[in-house]
Amino acid sequence: MSELVRSVVVRIVQYPEMVNVTEVEKDDTITVEIRVAPDDMGRVIGKGGRVINAIRTIAKAGAYQDNTKVFVEVI
């Protein structure tokens, strides 16, 4: 799941080398944590949170087949 999120985020940001995506798994829940450069926070969140919501939707669609819950957080 983290590779899917990472591939999307790297294409959005200005500093792709600063992208760090980690995955924490507990039971049937996966939390994907995204860390980017401070200048790229606005690009990842988007106006009104539209971009991060789209990333969350993509992650949930990818996890649907595995019957797992996915949470995506920008740190």
ZALOTI-947933 format. One record per atom (N, C-alpha, C, O): residue number from 1; residue in one letter; x, y, z. Coordinates in steps of 0.001 Angstrom, whole numbers, plus 500000, padded with zeros to 6 digits. Example, Ala and Ser with C-alpha at 12.3 -4.5 7.8 and 13.67 -1.06 7.14 Angstrom:
2
[1, "A", [513190, 494310, 507800]]
[1, "A", [512300, 495500, 507800]]
[1, "A", [513200, 496700, 507800]]
[1, "A", [514236, 496681, 508465]]
[2, "S", [512850, 497750, 507080]]
[2, "S", [513670, 498940, 507140]]
[2, "S", [512900, 500030, 507870]]
[2, "S", [513409, 501138, 508039]]
***
This chain:
75
[1, "M", [500814, 498816, 500000]]
[1, "M", [500000, 500000, 500000]]
[1, "M", [500864, 501256, 500000]]
[1, "M", [500528, 502242, 499343]]
[2, "S", [501961, 501226, 500725]]
[2, "S", [502816, 502410, 500803]]
[2, "S", [503428, 502750, 499449]]
[2, "S", [503643, 503924, 499149]]
[3, "E", [503709, 501750, 498636]]
[3, "E", [504279, 502013, 497306]]
[3, "E", [503268, 502709, 496400]]
[3, "E", [503637, 503568, 495600]]
[4, "L", [502000, 502341, 496526]]
[4, "L", [500951, 502983, 495751]]
[4, "L", [500846, 504459, 496120]]
[4, "L", [500796, 505321, 495242]]
[5, "V", [500813, 504746, 497405]]
[5, "V", [500721, 506130, 497881]]
[5, "V", [501972, 506902, 497493]]
[5, "V", [501891, 508050, 497055]]
[6, "R", [503124, 506274, 497655]]
[6, "R", [504388, 506935, 497313]]
[6, "R", [504443, 507306, 495836]]
[6, "R", [504903, 508395, 495494]]
[7, "S", [503988, 506431, 494967]]
[7, "S", [504041, 506717, 493531]]
[7, "S", [503167, 507914, 493166]]
[7, "S", [503491, 508656, 492238]]
[8, "V", [502079, 508107, 493877]]
[8, "V", [501215, 509261, 493628]]
[8, "V", [501852, 510533, 494175]]
[8, "V", [501888, 511553, 493487]]
[9, "V", [502347, 510483, 495392]]
[9, "V", [502893, 511669, 496056]]
[9, "V", [504140, 512178, 495350]]
[9, "V", [504325, 513389, 495228]]
[10, "V", [504994, 511284, 494886]]
[10, "V", [506243, 511683, 494229]]
[10, "V", [505956, 512509, 492975]]
[10, "V", [506731, 513401, 492628]]
[11, "R", [504863, 512218, 492303]]
[11, "R", [504520, 512956, 491090]]
[11, "R", [503925, 514335, 491377]]
[11, "R", [503866, 515181, 490485]]
[12, "I", [503487, 514564, 492602]]
[12, "I", [502847, 515828, 492968]]
[12, "I", [503850, 516849, 493488]]
[12, "I", [503743, 518037, 493186]]
[13, "V", [504821, 516390, 494265]]
[13, "V", [505693, 517306, 495007]]
[13, "V", [506805, 517888, 494147]]
[13, "V", [507116, 517379, 493070]]
[14, "Q", [507394, 518961, 494646]]
[14, "Q", [508504, 519615, 493976]]
[14, "Q", [509845, 518964, 494344]]
[14, "Q", [510785, 518976, 493550]]
[15, "Y", [509923, 518394, 495558]]
[15, "Y", [511148, 517740, 496028]]
[15, "Y", [510877, 516252, 496271]]
[15, "Y", [510682, 515855, 497420]]
[16, "P", [510860, 515420, 495229]]
[16, "P", [510523, 514004, 495404]]
[16, "P", [511536, 513223, 496238]]
[16, "P", [511201, 512174, 496790]]
[17, "E", [512753, 513713, 496336]]
[17, "E", [513762, 513003, 497123]]
[17, "E", [513487, 513119, 498622]]
[17, "E", [514041, 512351, 499409]]
[18, "M", [512648, 514058, 499024]]
[18, "M", [512320, 514258, 500434]]
[18, "M", [511082, 513468, 500875]]
[18, "M", [510701, 513522, 502044]]
[19, "V", [510463, 512750, 499964]]
[19, "V", [509246, 511995, 500289]]
[19, "V", [509620, 510745, 501065]]
[19, "V", [510490, 509980, 500651]]
[20, "N", [508950, 510544, 502199]]
[20, "N", [509147, 509354, 503012]]
[20, "N", [507770, 508813, 503377]]
[20, "N", [506985, 509487, 504043]]
[21, "V", [507484, 507591, 502936]]
[21, "V", [506195, 506973, 503206]]
[21, "V", [506433, 505719, 504033]]
[21, "V", [507179, 504829, 503623]]
[22, "T", [505796, 505648, 505204]]
[22, "T", [505921, 504476, 506062]]
[22, "T", [504541, 503872, 506283]]
[22, "T", [503515, 504545, 506183]]
[23, "E", [504555, 502603, 506581]]
[23, "E", [503310, 501851, 506752]]
[23, "E", [503329, 501157, 508104]]
[23, "E", [504263, 500420, 508420]]
[24, "V", [502291, 501395, 508901]]
[24, "V", [502150, 500762, 510206]]
[24, "V", [500912, 499881, 510153]]
[24, "V", [499820, 500354, 509836]]
[25, "E", [501079, 498605, 510462]]
[25, "E", [499967, 497664, 510353]]
[25, "E", [499581, 497132, 511724]]
[25, "E", [500430, 496654, 512476]]
[26, "K", [498295, 497219, 512043]]
[26, "K", [497747, 496668, 513274]]
[26, "K", [496477, 495911, 512915]]
[26, "K", [495550, 496484, 512343]]
[27, "D", [496433, 494644, 513243]]
[27, "D", [495282, 493787, 512961]]
[27, "D", [494880, 493909, 511489]]
[27, "D", [495646, 493518, 510609]]
[28, "D", [493697, 494442, 511217]]
[28, "D", [493260, 494586, 509830]]
[28, "D", [493228, 496050, 509399]]
[28, "D", [492490, 496420, 508487]]
[29, "T", [494041, 496885, 510067]]
[29, "T", [494105, 498310, 509763]]
[29, "T", [495532, 498699, 509398]]
[29, "T", [496486, 498316, 510076]]
[30, "I", [495664, 499459, 508325]]
[30, "I", [496963, 499954, 507881]]
[30, "I", [496945, 501471, 507951]]
[30, "I", [496021, 502112, 507450]]
[31, "T", [497966, 502041, 508573]]
[31, "T", [498130, 503490, 508608]]
[31, "T", [499341, 503846, 507767]]
[31, "T", [500450, 503383, 508033]]
[32, "V", [499126, 504668, 506752]]
[32, "V", [500203, 505112, 505877]]
[32, "V", [500543, 506542, 506262]]
[32, "V", [499688, 507426, 506222]]
[33, "E", [501796, 506762, 506635]]
[33, "E", [502257, 508082, 507060]]
[33, "E", [503121, 508681, 505959]]
[33, "E", [504061, 508046, 505480]]
[34, "I", [502796, 509907, 505563]]
[34, "I", [503519, 510596, 504494]]
[34, "I", [504289, 511756, 505112]]
[34, "I", [503720, 512585, 505822]]
[35, "R", [505581, 511805, 504835]]
[35, "R", [506411, 512937, 505253]]
[35, "R", [507004, 513555, 503994]]
[35, "R", [507595, 512863, 503166]]
[36, "V", [506837, 514870, 503864]]
[36, "V", [507364, 515591, 502709]]
[36, "V", [508088, 516836, 503190]]
[36, "V", [508037, 517172, 504373]]
[37, "A", [508762, 517523, 502273]]
[37, "A", [509428, 518778, 502606]]
[37, "A", [508387, 519812, 503018]]
[37, "A", [507258, 519778, 502529]]
[38, "P", [508748, 520723, 503904]]
[38, "P", [507778, 521739, 504348]]
[38, "P", [507164, 522541, 503201]]
[38, "P", [506000, 522937, 503274]]
[39, "D", [507931, 522779, 502155]]
[39, "D", [507411, 523531, 501007]]
[39, "D", [506370, 522745, 500218]]
[39, "D", [505578, 523337, 499485]]
[40, "D", [506359, 521426, 500357]]
[40, "D", [505440, 520579, 499597]]
[40, "D", [504170, 520213, 500355]]
[40, "D", [503300, 519543, 499798]]
[41, "M", [504043, 520634, 501606]]
[41, "M", [502856, 520286, 502393]]
[41, "M", [501577, 520778, 501722]]
[41, "M", [500583, 520054, 501667]]
[42, "G", [501601, 521988, 501222]]
[42, "G", [500431, 522543, 500563]]
[42, "G", [500054, 521786, 499301]]
[42, "G", [498872, 521643, 498990]]
[43, "R", [501044, 521305, 498579]]
[43, "R", [500777, 520532, 497364]]
[43, "R", [500122, 519195, 497681]]
[43, "R", [499236, 518742, 496955]]
[44, "V", [500554, 518570, 498756]]
[44, "V", [500010, 517255, 499112]]
[44, "V", [498614, 517392, 499721]]
[44, "V", [497742, 516565, 499455]]
[45, "I", [498398, 518409, 500520]]
[45, "I", [497085, 518603, 501134]]
[45, "I", [496096, 519167, 500117]]
[45, "I", [494958, 518705, 500035]]
[46, "G", [496518, 520145, 499357]]
[46, "G", [495657, 520735, 498339]]
[46, "G", [494675, 521725, 498918]]
[46, "G", [494515, 521822, 500135]]
[47, "K", [494023, 522456, 498046]]
[47, "K", [493063, 523470, 498465]]
[47, "K", [491830, 522796, 499042]]
[47, "K", [491136, 522046, 498356]]
[48, "G", [491572, 523072, 500300]]
[48, "G", [490426, 522462, 500958]]
[48, "G", [490599, 520979, 501229]]
[48, "G", [489626, 520290, 501535]]
[49, "G", [491835, 520472, 501119]]
[49, "G", [492092, 519059, 501379]]
[49, "G", [491724, 518142, 500228]]
[49, "G", [491599, 516933, 500422]]
[50, "R", [491551, 518684, 499048]]
[50, "R", [491117, 517866, 497901]]
[50, "R", [492145, 516830, 497479]]
[50, "R", [491789, 515694, 497165]]
[51, "V", [493416, 517209, 497468]]
[51, "V", [494449, 516285, 497002]]
[51, "V", [494622, 515127, 497988]]
[51, "V", [494677, 513969, 497573]]
[52, "I", [494706, 515424, 499277]]
[52, "I", [494882, 514350, 500261]]
[52, "I", [493654, 513450, 500295]]
[52, "I", [493785, 512245, 500511]]
[53, "N", [492473, 514002, 500088]]
[53, "N", [491274, 513167, 500033]]
[53, "N", [491304, 512245, 498817]]
[53, "N", [490851, 511102, 498893]]
[54, "A", [491831, 512732, 497704]]
[54, "A", [491960, 511890, 496521]]
[54, "A", [492974, 510769, 496762]]
[54, "A", [492763, 509635, 496331]]
[55, "I", [494068, 511084, 497447]]
[55, "I", [495071, 510062, 497775]]
[55, "I", [494460, 509019, 498708]]
[55, "I", [494717, 507825, 498556]]
[56, "R", [493661, 509459, 499660]]
[56, "R", [492988, 508527, 500574]]
[56, "R", [492029, 507618, 499820]]
[56, "R", [491937, 506427, 500118]]
[57, "T", [491318, 508169, 498850]]
[57, "T", [490393, 507367, 498052]]
[57, "T", [491133, 506313, 497247]]
[57, "T", [490675, 505174, 497150]]
[58, "I", [492263, 506672, 496674]]
[58, "I", [493074, 505712, 495924]]
[58, "I", [493570, 504608, 496839]]
[58, "I", [493543, 503435, 496464]]
[59, "A", [494025, 504964, 498039]]
[59, "A", [494519, 503971, 498993]]
[59, "A", [493400, 503032, 499427]]
[59, "A", [493611, 501824, 499532]]
[60, "K", [492217, 503574, 499679]]
[60, "K", [491090, 502731, 500086]]
[60, "K", [490667, 501792, 498968]]
[60, "K", [490296, 500647, 499225]]
[61, "A", [490720, 502263, 497741]]
[61, "A", [490382, 501398, 496610]]
[61, "A", [491400, 500271, 496468]]
[61, "A", [491039, 499143, 496133]]
[62, "G", [492664, 500575, 496720]]
[62, "G", [493696, 499545, 496656]]
[62, "G", [493583, 498516, 497766]]
[62, "G", [493961, 497360, 497580]]
[63, "A", [493068, 498921, 498915]]
[63, "A", [492945, 498015, 500060]]
[63, "A", [491624, 497268, 500079]]
[63, "A", [491447, 496355, 500886]]
[64, "Y", [490709, 497629, 499226]]
[64, "Y", [489379, 497026, 499223]]
[64, "Y", [489435, 495515, 499009]]
[64, "Y", [488683, 494775, 499644]]
[65, "Q", [490300, 495055, 498137]]
[65, "Q", [490407, 493628, 497832]]
[65, "Q", [490907, 492824, 499017]]
[65, "Q", [490575, 491645, 499143]]
[66, "D", [491693, 493431, 499884]]
[66, "D", [492273, 492726, 501033]]
[66, "D", [491388, 492798, 502278]]
[66, "D", [491746, 492248, 503320]]
[67, "N", [490247, 493465, 502183]]
[67, "N", [489351, 493669, 503327]]
[67, "N", [490071, 494308, 504515]]
[67, "N", [489892, 493887, 505658]]
[68, "T", [490884, 495327, 504235]]
[68, "T", [491579, 496052, 505280]]
[68, "T", [491173, 497521, 505244]]
[68, "T", [490770, 498042, 504204]]
[69, "K", [491286, 498171, 506384]]
[69, "K", [491019, 499603, 506460]]
[69, "K", [492345, 500332, 506305]]
[69, "K", [493372, 499895, 506824]]
[70, "V", [492308, 501441, 505589]]
[70, "V", [493512, 502222, 505360]]
[70, "V", [493271, 503650, 505812]]
[70, "V", [492252, 504260, 505488]]
[71, "F", [494228, 504169, 506566]]
[71, "F", [494225, 505564, 506962]]
[71, "F", [495496, 506198, 506417]]
[71, "F", [496578, 505624, 506543]]
[72, "V", [495377, 507368, 505816]]
[72, "V", [496522, 508079, 505264]]
[72, "V", [496660, 509383, 506027]]
[72, "V", [495714, 510164, 506129]]
[73, "E", [497864, 509609, 506568]]
[73, "E", [498142, 510813, 507348]]
[73, "E", [499358, 511524, 506785]]
[73, "E", [500332, 510891, 506378]]
[74, "V", [499287, 512855, 506767]]
[74, "V", [500433, 513678, 506377]]
[74, "V", [501054, 514212, 507650]]
[74, "V", [500391, 514872, 508450]]
[75, "I", [502333, 513921, 507831]]
[75, "I", [503034, 514323, 509054]]
[75, "I", [504088, 515361, 508715]]
[75, "I", [504795, 515836, 509604]]
***
